[in-house]
Amino acid sequence: MMTDVLRRSIPLLLTGALLLAGCAPVAPEPSPPDEPPVHTSSSQPEDPAPPDEPLPPEPLGVGTAAFSQPGELTPGQQETMLALLTRYYDSLAELELRGADDLFAPEADAQRLGNRAVWEYMVEVRRMQRTDLSLLSYTVELDCREMEEGEDGSITLLVAEDSVQRFRATPDVDSEQRNVYHRFTLEPLGEDRWAIAAHSQLDTLYWTVMGLYAYRPLAAAIRSPAEIAVYYEERVEQLLETARQDVTLRFVQGEERDISADHLYDRDAAVAYARRWVGERSGDWPDYSRNGGNCQNFVSQCLLAGGIPMDTASPGVWKWYGSTPDDLPRPAGRSAAWSAVGEFLDYARENSGYGLAAVADAPYYTGRPGDIIHLGAGEDWRHTVIISQVVADGEGNIEDYLICSNTADLRDFPVSAYAYTRQLLIRVEGWNGW
């Protein structure tokens, strides 16, 4: 059965770094990565038990929980979910992995090891950035949207997370993260003690590391905890090697080109619009969050707010006059370039007449507020964000960008904290008339 919405507020103050928000749009499901062979021999050794671990240290921050309908969840259920999130954040706070094996059910090896792999990946990605992504403080608010009780006494919860973070590199900025969804399945152990049978974040981070296995059991393909551990060890190392290459590439990628523009781009107006519509949606536009992601639709709105006119004259066509797909050069329907990441990049690269004037692959560290960053894996561009603030050192050298985005909803959040480490700068110069 489904319950009413529950509300939890968890104020926490830490001296370390936090988690990453997810992103969008959702890419088509790839084929699962190569998997270790499944052993079927009768001589196969028994699955080893998880190694004994010392008790985890006390959390760096102490949280409190308040629900709009107390009693819907027991204290034990609340404490189990809070313990996982606290250790997750503490791992990122110290950039050192904290264990959480004791929170998972004995048969949940795939979920336990998958979550650990996600934490390890984010810790290492944060370490390799140019700026200090640890946190001075954060507040987290959880909203339980759905709860379903199983016949075996388990409960499955869909929980939305909002947070406000103060990164050490930008100590005076409230970096906001909205609408990060978690799915928990808790099973009873007796006397209001609960174990996590399954947990995933429905976002880019978990998708990047766990792939399809974030949302379905890995044990169906890989039998033993030892094999699962090897699978994730190899997976994380592969992803981190790619991340190192991506971070290095930012220093040399892009080409400086002179682009003429008849009209200036109102960067302040574009950024003001971006900051306004994080966490909620303007009623003047459709929301594609559940239809592939709202990120490019949101960024296109920001550009329009900054004075870039819709383009129904150029071959690429960048427009929104209605939801019906329409790539014809006429004031009707929605062009692919308006709401799709790859198609917008093609339009920005190729347009040379009326409309947007931009350097579509500019040197990465030459951006300004109002410019656009594409993110993805290799040349598979999956997400679009808009720069809201430049992060520079004492000599004015750009080190990072704070960005705003939809799906995931981020306001003034470091782009280097994304799970997508491949990033490309689209520098907007303005627009040309007839």
C-alpha positions in Angstrom: 0.0 0.0 0.0 1.1 3.6 -0.6 1.4 6.1 2.2 1.1 9.9 2.3 4.2 12.0 1.8 6.5 12.3 4.7 9.0 15.1 5.4 12.4 14.9 7.1 14.8 17.8 7.7 18.3 16.9 8.6 20.6 19.9 9.4 24.2 18.7 9.5 27.5 20.7 9.9 30.6 18.9 8.7 34.3 19.7 8.2 34.7 17.7 4.9 33.2 17.1 1.5 29.8 15.8 0.3 28.1 13.9 -2.4 27.5 14.7 -6.0 24.1 15.3 -7.6 23.0 13.4 -10.6 22.3 14.7 -14.0 20.2 14.2 -17.1 19.0 13.5 -19.6 18.8 9.7 -19.2 20.7 8.0 -21.9 19.5 4.9 -23.6 20.4 1.8 -21.6 23.8 0.5 -22.8 24.6 -3.1 -23.0 25.9 -4.4 -19.6 29.7 -4.3 -19.4 31.7 -7.5 -19.7 31.1 -9.7 -16.7 33.2 -12.3 -15.0 32.2 -15.8 -16.0 29.7 -17.6 -13.8 31.2 -20.7 -12.3 29.0 -23.8 -12.3 31.5 -26.5 -11.2 30.5 -28.5 -8.1 34.1 -27.9 -6.9 33.5 -24.2 -6.7 34.3 -22.9 -3.2 31.5 -21.6 -1.0 30.8 -17.8 -1.1 33.0 -16.1 1.4 31.3 -14.1 4.1 31.9 -10.4 4.1 35.1 -9.6 6.1 34.7 -8.5 9.6 35.1 -4.7 9.9 35.7 -2.6 13.0 32.8 -0.5 14.2 32.5 2.8 12.1 33.7 6.0 13.7 31.2 8.5 15.0 29.7 10.6 12.2 31.3 13.9 11.6 27.9 15.6 11.8 24.9 14.8 13.9 21.5 14.9 12.3 18.0 15.2 13.5 14.9 13.9 11.7 11.4 15.5 11.8 8.5 14.0 9.9 5.2 15.6 8.9 3.4 12.4 10.0 5.4 10.9 12.9 4.8 7.2 13.4 4.7 6.3 9.7 8.3 5.2 10.0 9.8 3.7 13.1 13.0 5.1 14.7 14.9 2.1 13.6 13.9 2.5 9.9 14.8 6.2 10.1 18.2 5.5 11.8 19.2 2.9 9.2 18.7 5.3 6.2 20.3 8.2 8.0 23.3 6.0 8.9 23.9 5.2 5.3 23.6 8.8 4.1 25.8 10.0 7.0 28.6 7.6 6.2 28.3 8.4 2.5 28.7 12.1 3.2 31.5 11.5 5.7 33.4 9.5 3.1 33.3 12.5 0.8 33.9 14.9 3.7 37.3 13.3 4.5 37.9 12.0 1.0 38.4 8.7 2.8 36.1 5.7 2.4 34.0 4.8 5.4 32.5 1.4 5.6 28.8 0.6 5.6 28.8 -3.2 5.2 27.1 -3.6 8.6 24.0 -1.7 7.4 23.2 -4.2 4.5 21.4 -7.5 4.7 23.6 -10.6 4.4 22.2 -11.5 1.0 22.6 -8.0 -0.4 26.2 -8.5 -1.6 25.6 -6.9 -5.0 24.0 -3.8 -3.5 26.5 -3.5 -0.7 29.5 -3.8 -3.0 27.9 -1.6 -5.7 27.3 1.2 -3.2 30.9 1.0 -1.9 32.1 1.2 -5.5 30.1 4.4 -6.0 31.5 6.0 -2.9 35.1 5.0 -3.9 34.6 6.5 -7.4 33.3 9.8 -6.1 36.1 10.1 -3.5 38.8 9.6 -6.1 37.1 11.9 -8.7 36.9 14.7 -6.0 40.6 14.2 -5.2 41.8 14.8 -8.7 40.2 18.2 -9.3 42.0 21.5 -9.2 39.8 23.0 -6.4 39.1 21.7 -2.9 35.7 20.1 -3.1 35.5 19.3 0.7 32.7 21.1 2.5 32.6 23.6 5.3 28.9 22.7 6.0 25.8 21.3 4.5 22.1 20.9 5.3 20.0 18.0 3.9 16.2 17.6 3.7 14.6 14.3 2.8 11.0 13.9 1.6 9.6 10.4 1.5 7.3 10.4 -1.5 6.2 6.7 -1.5 6.3 3.8 0.8 5.2 0.2 0.0 5.0 -2.6 2.5 6.0 -6.1 1.4 4.4 -9.4 2.4 7.6 -10.4 4.1 7.6 -7.3 6.4 10.0 -5.3 4.2 9.4 -1.7 3.2 10.4 0.1 0.0 10.7 3.8 0.0 11.2 6.5 -2.6 12.9 9.5 -1.0 13.7 12.9 -2.6 16.8 14.7 -1.2 17.4 18.4 -1.2 20.7 19.9 0.1 22.6 23.1 0.5 26.4 22.9 0.7 29.3 25.2 1.4 32.4 24.0 -0.5 35.8 24.9 0.9 36.8 26.4 -2.5 33.8 28.7 -2.5 33.1 29.2 1.2 30.6 32.1 0.8 28.4 30.4 -1.8 25.3 28.2 -1.0 25.5 25.4 -3.6 22.1 23.8 -3.9 21.1 20.4 -5.0 17.4 19.5 -5.5 15.4 16.5 -6.2 17.9 13.7 -5.9 15.9 10.5 -5.6 16.9 7.5 -3.5 15.2 4.1 -3.4 15.6 2.1 -0.2 14.3 -1.4 0.6 14.6 -2.2 4.3 14.1 -5.7 5.8 13.3 -6.3 9.5 15.8 -7.9 11.8 13.6 -7.8 14.9 13.1 -5.3 17.8 12.9 -2.3 15.3 16.3 -3.2 13.8 16.5 -3.0 10.0 18.9 -3.9 7.3 19.2 -2.4 3.8 18.3 -5.0 1.2 18.7 -2.5 -1.6 19.6 1.1 -2.1 20.3 3.2 -5.2 20.3 6.9 -6.2 18.3 7.4 -9.3 20.9 9.7 -10.9 24.1 10.0 -13.0 26.4 8.9 -10.2 24.9 5.5 -9.7 24.2 5.0 -13.4 27.9 5.8 -14.2 29.3 3.3 -11.8 26.7 0.6 -11.5 25.0 0.9 -14.9 22.0 -1.5 -15.2 23.0 -3.1 -11.9 22.0 0.0 -9.9 18.4 -1.0 -10.6 18.3 -4.7 -10.8 20.2 -7.5 -8.9 23.8 -8.2 -10.1 23.7 -11.6 -8.4 21.7 -13.0 -11.3 24.8 -12.8 -13.5 27.6 -13.0 -11.0 27.2 -15.6 -8.2 29.7 -15.0 -5.4 30.7 -11.9 -3.4 34.3 -12.4 -4.4 33.4 -12.3 -8.1 31.2 -9.2 -7.5 34.1 -7.5 -5.7 36.4 -8.2 -8.6 33.9 -6.9 -11.1 33.5 -3.6 -9.3 37.2 -3.2 -8.6 37.9 -3.4 -12.4 34.9 -1.2 -13.2 36.0 1.6 -10.8 39.6 1.5 -12.0 38.4 1.7 -15.7 36.2 4.7 -14.9 38.9 6.5 -12.9 41.4 6.1 -15.7 39.0 7.7 -18.0 38.3 10.5 -15.5 42.0 11.2 -15.2 42.3 11.6 -18.9 39.2 13.8 -19.0 40.5 16.1 -16.3 43.9 16.4 -18.1 42.2 17.1 -21.4 40.6 20.2 -20.1 44.0 22.0 -20.2 44.5 21.4 -24.0 41.1 20.9 -25.5 39.2 23.4 -27.6 40.1 26.0 -30.2 40.2 29.7 -30.0 38.3 31.3 -32.8 37.0 34.8 -33.6 33.2 34.9 -33.9 31.5 38.0 -34.9 28.2 39.0 -33.3 25.9 41.9 -34.2 24.2 41.9 -30.8 25.5 41.3 -27.3 24.4 38.5 -25.1 22.8 39.6 -21.8 24.7 37.2 -19.5 23.2 38.6 -16.3 19.7 38.0 -17.5 20.5 34.5 -18.6 22.1 33.6 -15.2 19.3 35.3 -13.3 16.8 33.1 -15.1 18.9 30.0 -14.5 19.1 30.6 -10.8 15.3 31.3 -10.6 14.2 28.0 -12.1 16.3 25.4 -10.2 14.1 23.0 -8.2 10.9 24.2 -9.9 9.6 24.8 -13.4 8.2 27.8 -15.2 4.6 27.3 -16.2 5.4 29.0 -19.5 7.3 25.9 -20.7 6.9 22.1 -20.7 9.0 20.0 -18.4 10.8 17.1 -20.0 12.3 15.7 -16.8 10.4 12.5 -17.2 10.9 12.4 -21.0 14.7 12.1 -21.4 15.6 15.1 -19.2 14.9 18.8 -19.0 18.5 20.1 -19.1 18.7 21.3 -22.7 15.2 22.7 -22.6 16.2 24.7 -19.5 19.5 26.0 -21.0 17.6 27.0 -24.2 15.2 29.0 -22.0 18.2 30.7 -20.3 19.7 31.7 -23.7 16.4 33.1 -24.8 16.2 35.1 -21.5 19.6 36.4 -22.4 18.4 37.8 -25.7 19.3 35.0 -28.1 16.4 34.9 -30.5 14.7 31.7 -31.8 16.1 30.7 -35.2 13.7 29.6 -37.9 15.9 30.7 -40.7 19.2 28.6 -40.4 19.5 25.0 -41.5 19.9 23.8 -37.9 16.7 25.5 -36.6 16.5 26.4 -32.8 13.0 27.0 -31.7 10.1 26.2 -29.5 6.5 27.2 -30.5 4.9 24.0 -29.3 5.6 20.5 -28.1 5.2 18.8 -31.5 8.6 17.9 -33.0 9.2 20.1 -36.1 12.7 20.8 -37.6 11.3 22.8 -40.5 12.4 26.4 -40.8 9.0 27.9 -39.7 7.5 29.3 -36.5 5.8 26.1 -35.4 6.6 23.1 -33.2 9.8 22.2 -31.3 13.1 21.7 -33.0 15.5 18.9 -31.8 18.2 21.5 -31.1 15.9 23.2 -28.5 15.6 20.2 -26.2 18.3 17.6 -27.2 21.9 17.9 -26.1 23.7 16.6 -29.2 21.5 18.4 -31.6 22.0 21.7 -29.8 25.8 21.2 -30.0 25.5 20.6 -33.7 23.5 23.8 -34.1 26.0 25.8 -32.0 28.9 24.4 -34.1 27.3 24.9 -37.5 25.3 28.1 -37.3 26.9 31.0 -39.1 24.0 33.2 -40.1 21.1 34.5 -38.2 20.8 33.6 -34.5 23.3 32.2 -32.1 26.9 33.1 -32.5 29.1 30.8 -30.4 32.5 29.0 -30.2 31.2 25.5 -29.8 34.4 23.9 -28.5 36.3 26.8 -26.9 39.4 26.4 -24.7 37.9 25.0 -21.5 39.2 27.6 -19.1 38.0 30.6 -21.0 34.3 30.6 -19.9 32.2 33.3 -18.5 28.8 33.4 -16.7 26.1 32.5 -19.2 28.3 30.2 -21.2 27.3 26.6 -21.7 29.0 23.3 -20.7 28.2 20.0 -22.2 28.9 16.8 -20.2 29.1 13.2 -21.1 31.2 10.1 -21.8 33.6 10.4 -24.6 31.8 12.1 -27.5 28.4 10.9 -26.2 27.1 14.2 -24.8 24.4 13.5 -22.2 23.9 16.7 -20.2 23.9 20.5 -20.5 24.5 23.2 -17.8 24.9 26.9 -17.7 27.8 28.7 -15.9 26.5 30.9 -13.1 29.9 31.9 -11.6 33.6 31.5 -12.4 36.0 30.1 -9.7 39.5 31.6 -10.1 42.7 31.7 -8.1 44.2 34.9 -6.7 45.8 35.8 -10.0 42.5 35.4 -12.0 43.3 32.0 -13.5 40.0 30.0 -13.9 40.0 26.8 -11.9 36.4 25.7 -12.0 32.8 26.9 -12.7 29.7 27.0 -10.6 26.7 26.0 -12.7 22.9 25.8 -12.7 21.0 22.9 -14.3 17.7 21.0 -14.5 17.5 17.2 -14.0 19.5 17.1 -11.8 18.5 20.4 -10.3 21.7 22.3 -9.2 22.2 26.0 -8.3 25.7 27.4 -8.1 27.2 23.9 -7.9 30.8 23.0 -8.9 30.8 21.4 -12.3 34.0 19.5 -11.4 31.9 17.6 -8.8 29.9 15.8 -11.5 30.2 12.1 -12.2 30.4 13.0 -15.9 34.1 14.1 -16.2 34.1 14.7 -19.9 33.2 18.4 -20.3 33.1 20.8 -23.3 32.7 24.6 -23.2 30.3 26.4 -25.6 31.3 30.1 -25.3 28.4 32.3 -26.3 29.4 35.5 -28.1 26.0 36.9 -28.9 23.7 36.7 -31.9 23.5 37.9 -35.5 20.5 39.6 -37.2 19.4 39.4 -40.8 
